Amino acid sequence: MARRTKIYEGKAKIMYEGPEPGTIVQYFKDDATAFNAEKKAVIEGKGVLNNRLSEYFMTGLNLVGVPTHFIRRLNMREQLVRSCEIIPLEVIVRNFAAGSLSKRLGIEEGTQLPRPIVEYCYKDDALGDPLVSEEHIAAFGWASPQDMDDVLSLALRVNDFLTGVMYGVGIRVVDFKIEIGRVYDGDFQRLIVADEISPDSCRLWDIETGQKLDKDVFRRDLGSLTDAYSEVARRLGVMPKNTQVTKPTLIN
Ligand code: TMP
């Protein structure tokens, strides 16, 4: 069989040319990075969990009318997605203060924000994804003001969906990051949610105990990352109970 064409390899995923024009195969790696890849590890099983969880969230978004790039899951580590032009922004939505917002503004982690706050970072690893304003985005032509109206609306719709779904399983969505892509249907351009939605790109805290169930477990050395992600998957009912490879067992 011919080798697949790799389009791009990022820190946590690889994109291959898809089987039909306009499609891409998105492969989830086990690599974990933090602090702009200063901290790195391979965490067995992370890719499988994120593939499943991103499928779960993107499928739900598609079903409630928020367009995403997701087409279907192909196997344990791969999903078929619609090819799109990624707007070079990390779109961050925050419901509670944490991480860089807490640091920047001196707000204690966990403080509820008066309303969801949407921030934009320019996607550039060499610069460490700096925070930018809509002025920068328009002036440098990364997206038009009309695009940004749609980006904001998509971000808030994703927030409503995610916070509701996760509330149902006892998890608080503190904040998350999404990426938005452009697709063309004939002469018309549309924006869709792309990349991934997984515990790598969200802060998820248990509502009762405050336990962290996201990549902060890795960033801050708080325990097993796969245990945390498996707990999210278990609560959402998206993982088979036993994901370990075991010896065959006799069924009586
Ligand atoms: P921050 O508090 O570090 O700015 O992160 C805000 C949210 O965005 C958090 O849920 C983690 C997510 N995020 C990413 O997915 N990728 C990144 O490169 C960064 C910095 C944050």
Residues whose N, C-alpha, C, O or C-beta is under 5 A from the ligand:
A	BS01	TMP	I92 A98 G99 S100 L101 D175 F176 K177 D200 S201 C202 R203
